[in-house]
Amino acid sequence: MATKKASKKSTKKAAKKSTKKAAKKSTSKKSTARKSTKKAAKKSSTRKYSPSAGKNVETEMREMKAGKLKSGRSGKKVTSRKQAIAIGLSKARKAGKKVPKKRS
């Protein structure tokens, strides 16, 4: 009984894969043409973070590695690299440097 179910599942998977591959081949030609037109319309990229904001993050990372960086209210030592970066970016925001808005 179990072997029949397993064989049915494998044949269904194989059928789905073959139809997906055929669908991908037909759409791949269309997508390449669209991509080339989008690249031409795309504007030049600008900086998201100012160089001085990067320096803020850099100093916070140094403090963390030295064991001097403390978190806000609790005053505990920061051990996470991500948390150190977040502290550096928030200080840069408070200083008015060019940093994207905080995600909610």
C-alpha positions as CSV (number, residue, x, y, z in Angstrom):
1,M,0.0,0.0,0.0
2,A,2.7,2.4,1.0
3,T,4.8,1.7,-2.2
4,K,1.8,2.5,-4.4
5,K,1.4,5.9,-2.8
6,A,5.1,6.6,-3.1
7,S,5.1,5.7,-6.8
8,K,2.0,7.9,-7.5
9,K,3.7,10.9,-5.7
10,S,6.9,10.5,-7.7
11,T,5.1,10.4,-11.0
12,K,3.0,13.4,-10.1
13,K,6.2,15.3,-9.2
14,A,7.9,14.4,-12.4
15,A,4.9,15.5,-14.4
16,K,4.8,18.9,-12.6
17,K,8.5,19.4,-13.1
18,S,8.3,18.8,-16.9
19,T,5.4,21.3,-17.2
20,K,7.2,23.9,-15.2
21,K,10.3,23.6,-17.3
22,A,8.3,24.0,-20.5
23,A,6.6,27.0,-19.1
24,K,9.9,28.6,-18.0
25,K,11.4,28.1,-21.5
26,S,8.6,29.9,-23.2
27,T,8.6,32.8,-20.7
28,S,12.4,33.2,-20.5
29,K,12.5,34.7,-24.0
30,K,10.0,37.3,-23.1
31,S,11.6,38.3,-19.9
32,T,15.0,39.0,-21.4
33,A,13.4,41.5,-23.8
34,R,11.7,43.3,-21.0
35,K,14.9,43.5,-18.9
36,S,16.8,45.3,-21.6
37,T,14.2,48.0,-21.9
38,K,14.0,48.5,-18.1
39,K,17.8,48.9,-17.8
40,A,17.7,51.8,-20.3
41,A,14.9,53.6,-18.3
42,K,16.6,53.1,-14.9
43,K,18.1,56.3,-13.4
44,S,21.6,56.5,-12.0
45,S,22.0,55.3,-8.4
46,T,22.8,57.7,-5.6
47,R,24.3,57.1,-2.2
48,K,21.9,55.9,0.5
49,Y,24.3,56.5,3.4
50,S,26.6,59.5,3.7
51,P,30.3,58.8,4.3
52,S,30.1,60.4,7.7
53,A,27.3,58.1,8.7
54,G,29.6,55.2,7.9
55,K,32.2,56.7,10.2
56,N,29.6,56.8,13.0
57,V,29.0,53.1,12.5
58,E,32.8,52.5,12.4
59,T,33.4,54.1,15.7
60,E,30.5,52.2,17.3
61,M,32.0,48.9,16.0
62,R,35.4,49.8,17.6
63,E,33.7,50.6,20.9
64,M,31.9,47.3,20.8
65,K,35.1,45.4,20.1
66,A,36.8,47.1,22.9
67,G,33.9,46.2,25.2
68,K,32.9,49.9,25.9
69,L,29.7,50.1,23.9
70,K,26.6,50.0,26.1
71,S,22.9,49.8,25.1
72,G,20.5,52.6,25.8
73,R,18.4,52.2,28.9
74,S,19.6,49.0,30.5
75,G,23.3,49.9,30.1
76,K,24.3,46.3,29.3
77,K,27.3,45.6,27.1
78,V,26.5,45.2,23.4
79,T,27.9,42.0,22.0
80,S,26.0,41.7,18.7
81,R,27.5,43.2,15.6
82,K,24.0,44.0,14.2
83,Q,23.1,45.9,17.3
84,A,26.3,48.0,17.1
85,I,25.5,48.9,13.6
86,A,22.0,49.9,14.6
87,I,23.3,52.1,17.4
88,G,25.8,53.8,15.0
89,L,23.0,54.5,12.4
90,S,20.6,55.9,15.0
91,K,23.3,58.3,16.2
92,A,23.9,59.4,12.6
93,R,20.2,60.0,12.2
94,K,20.1,62.1,15.4
95,A,23.1,64.1,14.1
96,G,21.2,64.8,10.8
97,K,23.3,62.8,8.5
98,K,22.0,61.2,5.3
99,V,20.6,57.8,6.5
100,P,17.5,56.1,5.2
101,K,14.4,56.1,7.5
102,K,14.2,53.4,10.1
103,R,12.1,50.3,9.1
104,S,9.2,49.6,11.3
